């Protein structure tokens, strides 16, 4: 995704020198898209902290991404009826590996 006329999101992530967290949908098509995105991050020597799956849980997709992407799925965000701070905090507390966010 372009950030401006000369740089892409990958360039911005590299300049920040922080590990990336890749957001991936959990539905059909995610395996190819996520593995290609992980390959691009690795090729750019950007460390990946993990993947967050968004949508209805899909164990097969999650397991495949972890296995072939050599990465941990560190959280899942289900479809939320109402998007609010409270809802997001509840999802984080119940569906995320908090150790992935500490040093």
C-alpha positions in Angstrom: 0.0 0.0 0.0 1.5 3.4 -1.0 2.0 5.9 1.8 2.9 8.7 -0.7 4.3 8.9 -4.3 7.6 7.3 -3.4 7.1 5.1 -0.4 5.1 2.1 0.6 3.9 0.9 4.0 6.8 -1.5 4.1 9.2 1.4 3.9 7.4 3.1 6.8 7.6 -0.1 8.9 11.3 -0.4 8.2 12.0 3.2 9.2 10.2 2.8 12.5 12.5 -0.1 13.4 9.8 -1.9 15.4 8.4 -5.4 15.1 5.4 -5.7 12.9 2.1 -7.2 13.8 0.3 -8.4 10.7 -3.5 -8.1 10.7 -5.1 -10.9 8.6 -8.7 -11.8 8.0 -9.7 -15.3 9.0 -11.8 -16.2 6.0 -11.2 -17.7 2.6 -8.1 -16.4 0.8 -6.2 -15.5 4.0 -3.5 -18.2 3.8 -2.0 -17.0 0.5 -2.4 -13.3 1.3 -0.9 -13.7 4.8 2.0 -15.9 3.7 2.9 -13.5 0.9 2.8 -10.5 3.3 5.0 -12.4 5.9 7.4 -13.2 3.1 7.6 -9.5 2.1 8.2 -8.5 5.8 10.9 -11.2 6.2 12.6 -10.2 2.9 12.8 -6.6 4.2 14.4 -7.9 7.4 11.4 -6.6 9.4 10.9 -8.7 12.6 7.3 -10.0 12.9 5.8 -10.0 16.4 2.9 -12.1 15.3 -0.4 -12.2 13.4 -3.8 -11.1 14.5 -6.7 -12.9 12.9 -9.9 -10.8 12.3 -13.3 -12.4 11.7 -14.9 -15.7 12.6 -12.4 -18.1 14.1 -11.0 -20.6 11.6 -8.6 -23.1 13.3 -7.4 -24.6 10.0 -6.4 -21.2 8.6 -4.8 -20.2 11.9 -2.8 -23.5 12.1 -1.7 -23.3 8.5 -0.5 -19.7 8.9 1.5 -20.5 12.0 3.0 -23.6 10.4 4.0 -22.2 7.0 4.5 -18.6 8.1 6.7 -19.6 11.0 4.9 -17.1 13.1 2.5 -17.1 16.1 -1.1 -16.0 15.9 -1.1 -13.7 18.9 -4.7 -12.7 18.9 -8.1 -13.0 17.3 -10.8 -10.3 16.8 -14.2 -11.6 16.1 -16.8 -9.6 14.2 -18.1 -7.1 16.8 -21.7 -6.0 16.8 -20.6 -2.6 18.2 -17.1 -1.2 17.7 -16.2 0.6 20.9 -13.2 1.0 23.2 -14.9 -1.3 25.8 -15.5 -4.0 23.2 -11.9 -3.9 22.0 -10.5 -4.0 25.5 -12.7 -7.1 26.2 -11.5 -8.8 23.0 -7.8 -8.0 23.9 -8.2 -9.3 27.4 -9.9 -12.5 26.3 -8.4 -13.3 22.9 -4.8 -12.1 22.9 -1.5 -13.5 24.1 -0.5 -10.6 26.3 3.1 -11.8 26.5 3.5 -10.9 22.8 3.1 -7.2 23.8 5.7 -7.0 26.6 9.4 -6.8 26.4 
